Amino acid sequence: MKVLLTGGTGFLGEYLLAELLERGHSVWSLYRSESRKLDTLRFLSSLNLPRSAESLR
């Protein structure tokens, strides 16, 4: 299943992300802050960058 996870580097999102990946889902995440776990993510854009919402089109 393809999953868009918001808050993938947050307290709950981090655990949800790990579970989804372990179950073999294709996960994309939106996040606000950097994390050591970003190497496990494919990401659309950082919300800290100007105009990043436009990349979602």
Summary of the structure (lengths in Angstrom):
residues: 57
radius of gyration: 11.0
end to end distance: 20.5
largest distance: 33.5
contacts: 138
relative contact order: 0.22
helix: 39%
strand: 28%
